[in-house]
Amino acid sequence: MKVLVIGAGNMGLTYAEGMAKSSMLNRRNLMIFDKSAEVLTTLSSIDHFDVFDKIEDCLPEADVVFLAVKPYHCDDLFSEIKPLVNQEQIFVSLMAGITINKIQHGLGVKKVVRSMPNLPAQVGKGVTSYTASEEVSRVELLMVRNLLDTTGESIKVKNENFIDASTGISGSGPAYVFYFMQSMLEAALKMGFSQHDSKVLVSQTFEGAVELFNQSDLSPNTWMERVASKGGTTRAALDSMEDNNVKELIKDAAYAAFDRAVELGKEE
Ligand SMILES: NC(=O)c1ccc[n+]([C@@H]2O[C@H](COP(=O)([O-])OP(=O)(O)OC[C@H]3O[C@@H](n4cnc5c(N)ncnc54)[C@H](OP(=O)(O)O)[C@@H]3O)[C@@H](O)[C@H]2O)c1
């Protein structure tokens, strides 16, 4: 199997490096193409994959093609590469808001996987949701899944509506966690802790809580009850959050991202 990544920006490079570090592909079977001279210069110092500056030298050879350019560049990309594609190739899009139908029509192909990655893919802890056109076989989909999993974990969703929904949970989700972290950091600084100590207090608290959650079958609600004793400090904090409706506000925020993803898809 030969894989080509088109677009060597944040996401394209993250997936290329994930695949390169896995045992799935050797160097000769992983190709990367970008049109930016600056990006190509940087890539030339990386030895994990073959770098191309001409699409005609790499696309015809590829079995799986990752599309990792910004959504607003997709029309230009489609017209550039359409004459070089073939019907056996599988196109895996990382582009937010670009539908399977648009890719099939733009490229004149049938086999398309649409995915929604998230930022922690950069450290091998990403989660990618994906769905595919019916022309992608089970075996092909399994192969794509293995490629996506090189950056963390993946989940197959029923249809593209769930790709937009997962944008609201996992795609935009890291920013919600950072929002919570920032709030706790600001509280720690206000209480008089140094920058360094505030960072340690907050990051270890997040890491430890996630680890506890992952190593058990308990729900977050059960863990909250374990930390909070009646009349205690944690109960005071949780009561304050409940009184201020924080949980409902976070759900509203996730829906705002979901709705925006749907809207952006329509605009495209
Ligand atoms: N970053 C995230 O956290 C995230 C999360 C979810 C989904 N995504 C999706 O991932 C995709 C890539 O995002 P990104 O942040 O990695 O973008 P990026 O950093 O801008 O990288 C895209 C790269 O593709 C190049 N490019 C543009 N048009 C091209 C073409 N026709 N042929 C070859 N190369 C081309 C760009 O060059 P120029 O700079 O010269 O244009 C740039 O080097 C987007 O569609 C985005 O929706 C990103």
Ligand as a Chemical Component Dictionary entry (heavy atoms), coordinates in Angstrom:
data_LIG
# 
_chem_comp.id                   LIG 
_chem_comp.type                 NON-POLYMER 
_chem_comp.pdbx_formal_charge   0 
_chem_comp.three_letter_code    LIG 
# 
loop_
_chem_comp_atom.comp_id 
_chem_comp_atom.atom_id 
_chem_comp_atom.alt_atom_id 
_chem_comp_atom.type_symbol 
_chem_comp_atom.charge 
_chem_comp_atom.model_Cartn_x 
_chem_comp_atom.model_Cartn_y 
_chem_comp_atom.model_Cartn_z 
_chem_comp_atom.pdbx_ordinal 
LIG N1  N1  N 0  -5.512  22.137 12.776 1  
LIG C1  C1  C 0  -6.488  21.495 13.407 2  
LIG O1  O1  O 0  -6.556  21.401 14.644 3  
LIG C2  C2  C 0  -7.574  20.797 12.606 4  
LIG C3  C3  C 0  -8.584  20.106 13.272 5  
LIG C4  C4  C 0  -9.557  19.455 12.514 6  
LIG C5  C5  C 0  -9.487  19.504 11.127 7  
LIG N2  N2  N 1  -8.496  20.182 10.506 8  
LIG C6  C6  C 0  -8.464  20.224 9.047  9  
LIG O2  O2  O 0  -7.190  19.876 8.570  10 
LIG C7  C7  C 0  -6.981  20.534 7.310  11 
LIG C8  C8  C 0  -5.591  21.126 7.292  12 
LIG O3  O3  O 0  -5.494  22.111 8.314  13 
LIG P1  P1  P 0  -4.078  22.661 8.768  14 
LIG O4  O4  O 0  -4.298  23.464 9.988  15 
LIG O5  O5  O -1 -3.118  21.523 8.776  16 
LIG O6  O6  O 0  -3.762  23.622 7.500  17 
LIG P2  P2  P 0  -2.367  24.298 7.091  18 
LIG O7  O7  O 0  -1.432  24.299 8.250  19 
LIG O8  O8  O 0  -2.695  25.583 6.385  20 
LIG O9  O9  O 0  -1.756  23.269 6.028  21 
LIG C9  C9  C 0  -2.212  23.117 4.731  22 
LIG C10 C10 C 0  -1.003  23.018 3.799  23 
LIG O10 O10 O 0  -1.500  22.668 2.497  24 
LIG C11 C11 C 0  -0.871  23.544 1.538  25 
LIG N3  N3  N 0  -1.732  23.620 0.347  26 
LIG C12 C12 C 0  -2.761  24.458 0.088  27 
LIG N4  N4  N 0  -3.287  24.199 -1.116 28 
LIG C13 C13 C 0  -2.567  23.176 -1.639 29 
LIG C14 C14 C 0  -2.619  22.468 -2.873 30 
LIG N5  N5  N 0  -3.513  22.776 -3.816 31 
LIG N6  N6  N 0  -1.734  21.484 -3.078 32 
LIG C15 C15 C 0  -0.814  21.165 -2.124 33 
LIG N7  N7  N 0  -0.692  21.810 -0.958 34 
LIG C16 C16 C 0  -1.574  22.800 -0.702 35 
LIG C17 C17 C 0  -0.728  24.843 2.274  36 
LIG O11 O11 O 0  0.182   25.702 1.623  37 
LIG P3  P3  P 0  -0.071  27.308 1.772  38 
LIG O12 O12 O 0  0.163   27.634 3.206  39 
LIG O13 O13 O 0  0.942   27.873 0.830  40 
LIG O14 O14 O 0  -1.491  27.562 1.351  41 
LIG C18 C18 C 0  -0.239  24.353 3.643  42 
LIG O15 O15 O 0  1.141   24.114 3.635  43 
LIG C19 C19 C 0  -8.054  21.623 7.183  44 
LIG O16 O16 O 0  -8.944  21.292 6.140  45 
LIG C20 C20 C 0  -8.751  21.620 8.514  46 
LIG O17 O17 O 0  -10.150 21.815 8.357  47 
LIG C21 C21 C 0  -7.522  20.839 11.202 48 
# 
loop_
_chem_comp_bond.comp_id 
_chem_comp_bond.atom_id_1 
_chem_comp_bond.atom_id_2 
_chem_comp_bond.value_order 
_chem_comp_bond.pdbx_ordinal 
LIG N1  C1  SING 1  
LIG C1  O1  DOUB 2  
LIG C1  C2  SING 3  
LIG C2  C3  SING 4  
LIG C2  C21 DOUB 5  
LIG C3  C4  DOUB 6  
LIG C4  C5  SING 7  
LIG C5  N2  DOUB 8  
LIG N2  C6  SING 9  
LIG N2  C21 SING 10 
LIG C6  O2  SING 11 
LIG C6  C20 SING 12 
LIG O2  C7  SING 13 
LIG C7  C8  SING 14 
LIG C7  C19 SING 15 
LIG C8  O3  SING 16 
LIG O3  P1  SING 17 
LIG P1  O4  DOUB 18 
LIG P1  O5  SING 19 
LIG P1  O6  SING 20 
LIG O6  P2  SING 21 
LIG P2  O7  DOUB 22 
LIG P2  O8  SING 23 
LIG P2  O9  SING 24 
LIG O9  C9  SING 25 
LIG C9  C10 SING 26 
LIG C10 O10 SING 27 
LIG C10 C18 SING 28 
LIG O10 C11 SING 29 
LIG C11 N3  SING 30 
LIG C11 C17 SING 31 
LIG N3  C12 SING 32 
LIG N3  C16 SING 33 
LIG C12 N4  DOUB 34 
LIG N4  C13 SING 35 
LIG C13 C14 SING 36 
LIG C13 C16 DOUB 37 
LIG C14 N5  SING 38 
LIG C14 N6  DOUB 39 
LIG N6  C15 SING 40 
LIG C15 N7  DOUB 41 
LIG N7  C16 SING 42 
LIG C17 O11 SING 43 
LIG C17 C18 SING 44 
LIG O11 P3  SING 45 
LIG P3  O12 DOUB 46 
LIG P3  O13 SING 47 
LIG P3  O14 SING 48 
LIG C18 O15 SING 49 
LIG C19 O16 SING 50 
LIG C19 C20 SING 51 
LIG C20 O17 SING 52 
# 
